[in-house]
């Protein structure tokens, strides 16, 4: 009987430290492997690099559009750009031009 009582006493005293150790292990494992853990930082770096490339491409596209807008200023339109846009959007050709159609390939 004394052996069982000693065992119960030992289990009761060991329960709280065991639960604390399990909680610490749980939180440490999530700190390492969780969605914002140490292993996720590599993915974040890759995503950040991709977003920086997209931002650079967007800035370049915006700069190109800004240049085109400046060339289409109503006070002084660039004649070459205006001619190109009219031909492309309205399918207009001059009488002395020859049109060569190419396959869609």
C-alpha positions in Angstrom: 0.0 0.0 0.0 2.8 2.3 0.8 4.3 1.8 -2.6 1.1 2.9 -4.4 0.8 6.0 -2.2 4.4 6.9 -3.0 3.8 6.4 -6.7 0.7 8.6 -6.6 2.6 11.3 -4.8 5.5 11.1 -7.3 3.1 11.4 -10.2 1.3 14.4 -8.7 4.5 16.2 -8.1 5.8 15.4 -11.6 2.6 16.4 -13.5 3.0 20.1 -13.4 6.6 20.2 -14.6 5.7 17.7 -17.3 2.9 19.8 -18.5 5.1 22.9 -18.5 7.8 21.1 -20.5 5.2 19.9 -23.0 3.9 23.5 -23.4 7.5 24.8 -23.9 8.1 22.1 -26.5 4.9 23.0 -28.3 5.6 26.7 -28.5 9.2 26.1 -29.5 8.2 23.8 -32.3 5.7 26.4 -33.6 8.4 29.1 -33.4 10.6 26.9 -35.6 8.1 25.3 -38.0 5.0 27.4 -37.8 3.6 29.7 -40.5 5.7 32.6 -39.2 8.6 30.5 -37.8 12.2 30.2 -38.7 11.7 27.9 -41.7 9.0 30.3 -43.1 11.5 33.2 -43.3 13.1 31.6 -46.4 9.8 31.7 -48.2 9.3 35.3 -47.1 12.6 36.3 -48.6 11.7 34.6 -51.9 8.3 36.3 -52.0 9.9 39.7 -51.2 12.4 39.3 -54.1 9.5 38.5 -56.4 7.5 41.5 -55.2 10.5 43.7 -55.7 10.9 42.5 -59.3 7.2 43.1 -59.9 7.5 46.6 -58.4 10.5 47.3 -60.7 8.6 46.1 -63.7 5.6 48.2 -62.8 7.7 51.3 -62.4 9.3 50.7 -65.8 5.9 50.2 -67.4 4.6 53.4 -65.7 7.7 55.3 -66.9 7.0 54.1 -70.5 3.4 55.1 -70.3 4.4 58.5 -68.9 6.8 59.0 -71.8 3.9 58.1 -74.2 1.5 60.5 -72.5 4.1 63.3 -72.8 4.4 62.6 -76.5 0.6 62.8 -76.9 0.4 66.3 -75.3 -2.4 68.1 -77.2 -0.3 71.3 -77.6 2.6 69.5 -79.3 1.8 65.9 -80.5 4.7 63.8 -81.8 3.8 63.2 -85.4 5.4 59.8 -85.6 3.6 58.5 -82.6 0.3 59.9 -83.8 0.8 58.3 -87.2 1.6 55.0 -85.6 -1.4 55.0 -83.3 -3.8 56.0 -86.1 -2.6 53.3 -88.3 -2.7 50.7 -85.5 -6.1 51.6 -84.0 -8.0 52.7 -87.1 -6.4 50.4 -89.7 -5.6 53.4 -92.0 -3.1 53.2 -94.8 -1.8 55.6 -97.4 -2.8 55.0 -101.0 0.8 54.3 -102.1 1.5 51.6 -99.4 1.5 47.9 -100.0 0.0 45.6 -97.3 1.6 42.2 -96.8 -0.5 39.9 -94.7 1.3 37.3 -92.5 0.0 34.1 -91.0 -1.0 34.2 -87.3 1.9 31.7 -86.6 
